[in-house]
Amino acid sequence: MADGTVSGADRDESGRRGASDHSDGGHGDDVRSGDNRSDDSDTDNGYSDNSNSDNGDNNDSSGGDDRQDYHDRGYGDGWEELRQQTLRRDNYACTRCGADDRTLQAHHIVPRSAGGPDELENLLTLCRPCHGVIHQHNNAFDDVRDDAPLFPERTAPDPVARLRTPADQCCTRCGAERSDPTELVAWTDVPASDDGRPAPSHVTLCKPCAGLLIERDSAVEKEVLTANHTISVHELAARRTDAPVRPSAFALSQVGIRREPRTLRERVVDDTPLRFLLNHRGIRLALLVAVGYVALFVVLAL
């Protein structure tokens, strides 16, 4: 993320906006023309509706009408200048993916509906597709969300360092969720399943499961794996023994590989149906409560 300065000589703001405040593909803001109007709202009016915490932030092009729209929705007279300061601080590039050739928008880290202030420290520059990644339930971004990269840049700030969809943050084999993108890799050349179902465009894997697949499936090689960091085959191989013995019950057949158990617990629990009881935190707690209740009943009965 930028350190608050613009690289090179200081840019003239009016000149910059004249060259970049245009429709999709530029550095500026959305222009409402035809199908290319601003898409920061759940409504069809082309404007942001910040009454919902998952709505986007409005970033339409400047002008008298737009300034009035900002004001009518409570943004205040200084919003346009604040938005420009955000883009300038971030060097006119998306802080999630680094793109500088797409429509750029100012994103509230803490939504305005949740009390987030209109302050520079609460704003980040995002391209429109990456803005849709953050606002998953805002259907105004549905047409561009898939254009966002699967992984965020390694240097992306924590508030926007997310994979493209929440499902991508879960390992397809074991189901474990990883909030840290550097703990995941994506398999991008997945073959069709044996039952003829079409192959997904990609599957994400935690590093232990990725190491297991590399060892067991010849179709999984370093060349078909991608991530936002350098993939080390040696690291994946070293961590393969940390992969669960059995895949998740919902794992795709392409990644549903069993690992040989090594310990007594893995043979007795993790490789048998007992894993559904003893490996689930809620069920373990319920069993503990039940055992404690029985023990208390026995003690009181004596």
Disulfide bonds with the S-S distance in Angstrom:
none
